């Protein structure tokens, strides 16, 4: 039985641990809080993030990163994107050499505008052949419940991508492989920002036309940025692009869509953040994504407007009407 370490006991880290266990692996989860780890070991439940779901016996948890990593043949990283650098600095000495490092994170680092794979490479020295990304329409609760889902495992090395595909292929979870790490990461990070905008439209009471327009134009923005950074444009029509975008923008299980909805209803960023343990990655990443787009001379008006709302410089209603009233341009596709 293969041992896989999952660093991060939040909803997605725990759900992916369930996938790995159902695929026949022994899974060791590192958690930040000892009390949560103890509850997972004794009660077989992560009541803080996935209440009511019994976890497989093949999942154990520990607060000791060395114990989690010991003997692991793959390491999965599932912490909030903006805490990755700090955590990896602490874990660098215990991560096993030569094993794949798999990112579940969907964000762009504030201050550096680096994708998560770039942060991993910088702090661990791992080459691109060891760094993989899992992305797609992956709402944690549904996956942990065993509902059918699919995802993309991307790595520059096809052999590593295939190896990780086999490790997480369960009866209810179908992974596909891809070598386009850039496209998969940008699709996952940027869709959170678009979901915030869609959520605001929902919170304001706007209908399906508004939502569909934001989703469609959001996909255009993501594809523009990805192409400028060297991604394969076909990635954005697949699971890691359109699939992830639709799920995140449409489901009430989506943290970013829900966060945006509450913004549209008049709550502040601080009020919403203070009422939940869950991290809405788009709130942190919107500014860094806008900065990244600016560096590459890519126009991303939705991302820029969401950044202004999060910063308190614009209301959700003003944001949506400002987007609609922008001067019309001739564009290649709508």
C-alpha positions, 0 to 999 in steps of 0.5 A: 500500500502506497503512503501519501502525505497530505499537508492541510486538513481543510475541506479540500485537503480532507476530501482529497485524502478521502479520494486517495484512501478510496483509491487504495492508499494509506494517507497521513494528513498534517493538520495545524491544530492538534485537536482537529488531528485527534478528532480525525484519529478517534472519531474518523470525522473532520467536524470543522470542515466536513461535518457528518462524513465518516472518513476512511480508516486508511486516513490518519492525522498528525500535527507533526510534519515529520511524521506525516512525511515519513515514508511518503511516496508523494506529498500533497500540499493543500494549505491556503495559497497565501500561507504556502511560503511560510509553511514550506519554509518550516517543512523544507527539512522534512519533505522526502527527496525525489517524490512528487510534490502535488499542489491542490492550491488555487491562488497567485501569491501576493507580492510576488505574483508567483503561481503555487508551483513556482513557490514550491520550486523556489523553496524546495529546489524541486524540478518541474518533473516533480511538481504536479497540480490537481485542478478541475470542478472539485467542490470538496463536499461532493467529492468527500461524499463520493459523488462522481467527479473528474479533475486534471493532474498536470505536470511537465513530466508525463510520467509523473502526471500518469503516476499521480493519476493512478494514485488518485483514480478511485471508483468515483474520481476520474483524473485526466493528465495534462502537461500544461501546468501554467494553464491549469494553475491560472484557470484554478486561481482566476476562476475564484475571482470570477466567482466572486463577481458572479456571487455579487450579481446573485447577491444583488438579485440579478438574473441568469443573463448577468451571471452567464455574461460574467462567466463567459467574459471571465473565461475570456479574461482567463484565457487571455492571461494564460495565453500571454504566459505560455499556456495552451489555450485548449486547457481553458475549454476543459476541466481545469478551465471551463469546468472549474469555472462553471462549478465554482460560479454556479454552486452554493457550495463554492466559498468564493461564489458565496463570499461574493453573494454576501458582498452583494447583499451588503456585508463587508469583507471583514464581516464575511471573513470573520464569520467563517473558517473557510478561505475564499482564495479569490479575495486574496488573489484578485489583487495579485492576478490583476498585477500579474495581468498588468505586468503582461499587458493583459486586459482583465476588467472583471479581475480589476473591478473585483479588486476594487470592491475587495479594497472598498473602493467600489460597491458591487452594484457600481462594479457590475454596471461599470463593466457593462457600460465600458466602451465597446470594443471589437473582440475576436470572440464573445 
